[in-house]
Amino acid sequence: MTTPQSTPSRRRRATLAGAALLVCAPLALPGAVWAQAAWPNKPVRIVVPFAPGGTTDILARAMAPELSRAFGQPFIVDNRAGAGGNVGADIVAKSAGDGYTLLMGTVGTHGINRALYAKLPYDPIKDFVPITMVAAVPNVMVMNAEKAKSMGVHNVQDFIRVAKASPGKLNMASSGNGTSIHLAGELFKSTTGTFMLHLPYRGSGPALMDMVSGNADVMFDNLPSSMAQIKAGKLTALAVTSSQRSSALPDVPTVEQAGGPLLKGYEASSWFGLLAPAGTPSDIVNRIQQEVAKSLATPTLKERLEAQGAIPGGNTPAEFAKHIDNEHKKWAKVVKSSGAKVD
């Protein structure tokens, strides 16, 4: 039988138990919610899927200190080169979606490689969350200055003449199979009916070293990474690959302008953007996008990138996702028409 004192006692115990549950309930929430609220509480890694010295690396190192200041934690650039960017992209694809590993992706890793490679170790769409485009850049057709002079190459028409006169005599350097630098050259070859031996490197940096030393003849490099050597007179810029001239090199014509009717409609620009592994919380993605957009809008960084030939980005995750989809469709056609393929 229940005593008069037992009912209040039970009520007190129930009240205390309920209070304890309210206090402890947050502790039972998924770790992702707490990690999301506290992010970042340790260094964040930005994986660059190419060797140091190229445009991908340049842009990552421009953004890292900006993000470090914004979030109060180090953003560390980690170069993981190989297989046209696939090695670094795969590392990020298989990383935890907790906001502590990001990828500086490219038109190669997320626009070209799906069509170029028979099999990829990652899915560019399912394994990633787009954050924002950091910059778009034209490529630039460059030659070793001394070689160009000795061959009598002063413009694109001269180059086509020399290349057709000795098929296979010239070689074409790139930052790796499947990169925009590679595909820009393949598009040029298929359009003009010329042939140059393709020399893939582990990034623009190593390729440019061989260009400057004279071991490589021509390259369709991203403009920012070649700019210093062009200004130093080590490389000769024959044309930019965009549909319009670059404000950074206003005297250099486009490939279409320099090539005449044979190259009408030629266009092969590049882009670079931040992506996170699938499953990364949307609020982390949005916070990074907002800080990147804010940094790119500052006069100092904007002018610095534009001086190198880059067009600052900062679009939303949804806009970037749509751009990636459009770029895949575009480059799939280029790959098919050029006949380029990597096993």
C-alpha positions as CSV (number, residue, x, y, z in Angstrom):
1,M,0.0,0.0,0.0
2,T,1.2,3.5,-0.8
3,T,2.0,5.6,2.2
4,P,1.2,9.4,2.2
5,Q,4.9,10.2,2.0
6,S,5.7,7.9,-1.0
7,T,3.8,9.8,-3.7
8,P,5.7,13.2,-3.2
9,S,8.9,11.3,-2.9
10,R,8.3,9.6,-6.2
11,R,7.4,12.9,-7.8
12,R,10.6,14.5,-6.5
13,R,12.7,11.6,-7.9
14,A,10.9,11.9,-11.2
15,T,11.5,15.7,-11.3
16,L,15.2,15.2,-10.5
17,A,15.5,12.5,-13.2
18,G,13.8,14.7,-15.7
19,A,16.2,17.6,-14.9
20,A,19.1,15.3,-15.3
21,L,17.9,14.2,-18.7
22,L,17.6,17.8,-19.8
23,V,21.1,18.5,-18.6
24,C,22.6,15.3,-20.2
25,A,20.5,15.4,-23.4
26,P,22.9,17.6,-25.4
27,L,25.7,15.2,-24.5
28,A,23.8,12.5,-26.4
29,L,23.6,14.5,-29.6
30,P,25.7,13.4,-32.6
31,G,29.3,14.5,-32.4
32,A,28.9,16.2,-35.8
33,V,26.5,18.8,-34.2
34,W,29.1,19.7,-31.6
35,A,32.0,19.6,-34.0
36,Q,29.9,21.8,-36.3
37,A,29.3,24.4,-33.5
38,A,32.9,24.5,-32.5
39,W,34.5,24.4,-35.9
40,P,37.3,25.1,-36.4
41,N,39.1,24.1,-33.2
42,K,42.3,22.8,-34.9
43,P,44.2,23.5,-38.1
44,V,42.5,23.0,-41.5
45,R,44.3,21.4,-44.4
46,I,43.9,22.6,-48.0
47,V,45.1,19.9,-50.4
48,V,46.6,21.1,-53.6
49,P,46.7,18.2,-56.1
50,F,49.7,19.6,-57.9
51,A,53.3,20.4,-57.2
52,P,54.3,23.9,-55.7
53,G,54.7,26.8,-58.1
54,G,51.6,26.4,-60.3
55,T,48.4,28.4,-60.3
56,T,46.5,26.0,-58.1
57,D,49.2,26.3,-55.5
58,I,49.5,30.1,-55.9
59,L,45.7,30.5,-55.3
60,A,45.7,28.2,-52.3
61,R,48.5,30.1,-50.7
62,A,46.8,33.4,-51.4
63,M,43.6,32.2,-49.7
64,A,45.2,30.3,-46.7
65,P,46.2,33.3,-44.7
66,E,42.9,35.0,-45.4
67,L,41.0,32.1,-44.0
68,S,43.4,31.7,-41.1
69,R,42.7,35.3,-40.0
70,A,39.0,34.9,-40.5
71,F,38.6,31.7,-38.5
72,G,41.5,32.0,-36.0
73,Q,43.1,28.6,-36.9
74,P,45.9,27.8,-39.3
75,F,44.9,26.8,-42.9
76,I,47.8,24.7,-44.1
77,V,48.5,24.0,-47.8
78,D,49.4,20.4,-48.5
79,N,50.7,19.6,-52.0
80,R,49.8,16.1,-53.1
81,A,50.6,15.8,-56.8
82,G,50.1,13.0,-59.2
83,A,47.9,11.6,-62.0
84,G,46.6,14.9,-63.3
85,G,45.4,16.0,-59.9
86,N,43.6,12.6,-59.1
87,V,45.9,11.7,-56.3
88,G,45.2,14.8,-54.2
89,A,41.5,14.8,-55.1
90,D,41.2,11.2,-54.0
91,I,42.8,11.9,-50.7
92,V,40.1,14.6,-50.0
93,A,37.3,12.4,-51.3
94,K,38.2,9.7,-48.8
95,S,38.6,12.2,-45.9
96,A,36.1,12.8,-43.1
97,G,33.4,15.4,-43.9
98,D,34.2,17.5,-40.8
99,G,35.5,20.7,-42.4
100,Y,39.2,20.0,-41.6
101,T,40.2,18.8,-45.1
102,L,39.5,20.9,-48.2
103,L,40.5,20.6,-51.8
104,M,41.7,23.3,-54.2
105,G,40.0,21.7,-57.1
106,T,40.4,22.6,-60.8
107,V,38.7,22.2,-64.1
108,G,40.9,19.1,-64.5
109,T,39.9,17.3,-61.3
110,H,36.2,18.2,-61.6
111,G,35.5,19.1,-65.2
112,I,37.8,17.1,-67.5
113,N,39.0,14.0,-65.8
114,R,35.6,12.2,-65.7
115,A,35.7,12.2,-69.5
116,L,39.5,11.7,-70.0
117,Y,40.2,8.8,-67.6
118,A,38.8,5.4,-68.2
119,K,38.4,5.0,-64.4
120,L,38.7,7.5,-61.5
121,P,39.4,6.5,-57.9
122,Y,36.8,9.1,-56.8
123,D,33.5,10.5,-58.0
124,P,33.8,14.3,-58.7
125,I,30.1,14.8,-57.9
126,K,29.1,12.3,-55.2
127,D,32.3,12.5,-53.2
128,F,32.5,16.3,-52.9
129,V,30.5,19.4,-51.7
130,P,31.3,22.5,-53.8
131,I,32.1,25.5,-51.7
132,T,33.1,28.4,-54.1
133,M,35.1,29.2,-57.2
134,V,38.3,31.1,-56.1
135,A,39.3,32.3,-59.6
136,A,39.0,31.8,-63.3
137,V,42.1,32.3,-65.5
138,P,42.9,32.1,-69.2
139,N,45.7,29.9,-70.3
140,V,48.6,31.3,-72.3
141,M,50.5,29.7,-75.2
142,V,54.1,30.2,-74.3
143,M,57.5,29.1,-75.8
144,N,61.0,29.2,-74.6
145,A,62.1,32.7,-75.7
146,E,65.4,31.6,-77.2
147,K,63.9,28.6,-79.0
148,A,61.2,30.7,-80.4
149,K,63.7,33.2,-81.8
150,S,66.0,30.5,-83.2
151,M,63.0,28.9,-85.0
152,G,61.7,32.1,-86.3
153,V,58.4,31.8,-84.3
154,H,57.0,35.3,-83.6
155,N,53.3,34.4,-83.5
156,V,50.8,31.5,-83.7
157,Q,50.9,31.4,-87.5
158,D,54.6,30.9,-87.4
159,F,54.3,28.2,-84.8
160,I,51.7,26.3,-86.9
161,R,54.0,26.5,-89.9
162,V,57.1,25.1,-88.0
163,A,55.0,22.4,-86.3
164,K,53.5,21.2,-89.6
165,A,56.9,21.3,-91.3
166,S,58.4,18.8,-88.7
167,P,55.6,16.7,-87.2
168,G,56.7,15.4,-83.8
169,K,59.8,17.5,-83.6
170,L,58.3,19.9,-81.0
171,N,57.2,18.8,-77.6
172,M,54.3,20.2,-75.5
173,A,54.7,20.4,-71.7
174,S,51.7,20.3,-69.3
175,S,51.0,20.2,-65.6
176,G,49.7,16.6,-66.0
177,N,47.3,14.4,-67.9
178,G,43.8,15.7,-67.9
179,T,44.6,19.3,-66.8
180,S,43.2,22.3,-68.7
181,I,46.8,22.9,-69.8
182,H,47.0,19.5,-71.4
183,L,43.5,19.7,-73.0
184,A,44.1,23.3,-74.3
185,G,47.1,21.9,-76.2
186,E,45.1,18.8,-77.4
187,L,42.4,21.1,-78.7
188,F,45.0,23.2,-80.5
189,K,46.6,20.1,-82.1
190,S,43.3,18.7,-83.3
191,T,42.1,22.1,-84.6
192,T,45.3,22.9,-86.5
193,G,46.3,19.4,-87.6
194,T,49.6,19.7,-85.9
195,F,51.4,17.2,-83.6
196,M,53.6,17.8,-80.6
197,L,54.8,15.1,-78.2
198,H,53.0,15.5,-74.9
199,L,55.2,15.8,-71.8
200,P,53.0,15.6,-68.6
201,Y,54.6,16.9,-65.4
202,R,53.4,16.8,-61.8
203,G,52.3,20.5,-61.9
204,S,53.1,23.7,-63.7
205,G,56.1,24.4,-61.5
206,P,58.2,21.5,-62.7
207,A,57.0,22.0,-66.3
208,L,58.0,25.7,-66.3
209,M,61.5,24.8,-65.1
210,D,62.0,22.7,-68.2
211,M,60.4,25.4,-70.3
212,V,62.8,28.0,-69.0
213,S,65.8,25.6,-69.3
214,G,64.9,24.8,-72.9
215,N,64.0,21.1,-72.4
216,A,60.4,21.8,-73.4
217,D,59.2,23.7,-76.4
218,V,55.6,24.9,-75.9
219,M,53.1,25.0,-73.1
220,F,49.5,26.2,-72.7
221,D,50.0,27.2,-69.1
222,N,47.6,29.0,-66.7
223,L,48.5,32.6,-67.0
224,P,49.3,33.4,-63.3
225,S,52.1,30.7,-63.1
226,S,53.7,31.8,-66.3
227,M,53.4,35.6,-65.8
228,A,56.8,36.1,-63.9
229,Q,58.7,34.2,-66.6
230,I,57.0,36.2,-69.4
231,K,57.8,39.5,-67.7
232,A,61.4,38.3,-67.2
233,G,61.7,37.6,-70.9
234,K,62.4,33.9,-70.4
235,L,59.1,32.9,-72.1
236,T,57.4,34.3,-75.1
237,A,53.7,34.6,-74.9
238,L,52.2,33.9,-78.4
239,A,48.5,34.0,-77.4
240,V,46.0,33.6,-74.6
241,T,43.4,30.9,-74.8
242,S,40.4,32.9,-73.6
243,S,37.7,34.4,-75.9
244,Q,38.9,37.9,-75.0
245,R,42.3,39.4,-74.3
246,S,43.6,39.4,-70.8
247,S,43.9,42.8,-69.1
248,A,47.2,41.4,-67.5
249,L,48.7,41.0,-71.0
250,P,46.7,43.5,-73.2
251,D,49.2,43.3,-76.1
252,V,48.9,39.5,-76.5
253,P,46.2,38.4,-78.8
254,T,43.8,35.5,-78.3
255,V,44.5,32.2,-80.0
256,E,41.4,32.9,-82.2
257,Q,42.7,36.3,-83.2
258,A,46.2,35.1,-83.9
259,G,45.3,31.9,-85.6
260,G,42.8,33.2,-88.1
261,P,39.9,31.2,-89.6
262,L,41.6,27.9,-88.7
263,L,41.2,28.6,-85.0
264,K,37.8,30.4,-85.0
265,G,35.9,29.7,-81.8
266,Y,39.0,28.3,-80.0
267,E,38.6,28.9,-76.2
268,A,40.1,27.0,-73.3
269,S,40.1,28.8,-69.9
270,S,40.7,27.3,-66.5
271,W,39.1,27.7,-63.0
272,F,40.0,26.8,-59.5
273,G,37.8,26.4,-56.5
274,L,37.4,25.0,-53.0
275,L,35.6,21.8,-52.3
276,A,35.0,19.7,-49.2
277,P,34.4,15.9,-48.8
278,A,30.8,14.8,-49.0
279,G,29.0,15.0,-45.7
280,T,30.6,18.3,-44.6
281,P,28.0,20.3,-42.7
282,S,26.3,23.0,-44.8
283,D,26.9,25.7,-42.2
284,I,30.7,25.1,-42.4
285,V,30.5,25.2,-46.2
286,N,28.6,28.4,-46.2
287,R,30.9,30.1,-43.6
288,I,34.0,29.3,-45.8
289,Q,32.2,30.5,-48.9
290,Q,31.3,33.8,-47.3
291,E,34.8,34.4,-46.0
292,V,36.4,33.6,-49.4
293,A,34.0,35.9,-51.1
294,K,34.7,38.6,-48.6
295,S,38.5,38.2,-49.0
296,L,38.3,38.2,-52.8
297,A,36.4,41.5,-52.7
298,T,39.1,43.3,-50.8
299,P,41.1,45.7,-53.0
300,T,44.5,44.2,-52.0
301,L,43.7,40.6,-52.9
302,K,41.5,41.4,-55.9
303,E,44.2,43.6,-57.5
304,R,46.9,41.1,-56.7
305,L,45.0,38.3,-58.5
306,E,44.0,40.5,-61.4
307,A,47.6,41.6,-61.9
308,Q,48.5,37.9,-62.4
309,G,45.7,37.4,-65.0
310,A,43.1,35.8,-62.6
311,I,39.5,36.8,-62.3
312,P,38.4,36.5,-58.7
313,G,35.4,34.3,-57.9
314,G,33.4,33.9,-54.7
315,N,30.1,32.4,-56.0
316,T,27.7,30.4,-53.9
317,P,28.0,26.6,-53.4
318,A,24.9,26.1,-55.6
319,E,26.3,28.4,-58.4
320,F,29.6,26.6,-58.2
321,A,27.9,23.2,-58.4
322,K,26.1,24.3,-61.6
323,H,29.3,25.6,-63.1
324,I,31.0,22.3,-62.5
325,D,28.2,20.4,-64.2
326,N,28.4,22.7,-67.2
327,E,32.1,22.4,-67.4
328,H,32.0,18.6,-67.5
329,K,29.6,18.7,-70.4
330,K,31.8,21.2,-72.3
331,W,35.1,19.3,-71.8
332,A,33.6,15.9,-72.5
333,K,33.0,17.2,-76.0
334,V,36.5,18.5,-76.3
335,V,38.0,15.2,-75.0
336,K,35.9,13.2,-77.5
337,S,36.7,15.5,-80.5
338,S,40.5,15.5,-79.7
339,G,40.7,11.8,-79.2
340,A,42.6,12.3,-75.9
341,K,42.4,9.4,-73.4
342,V,44.2,8.2,-70.3
343,D,44.0,4.7,-69.1
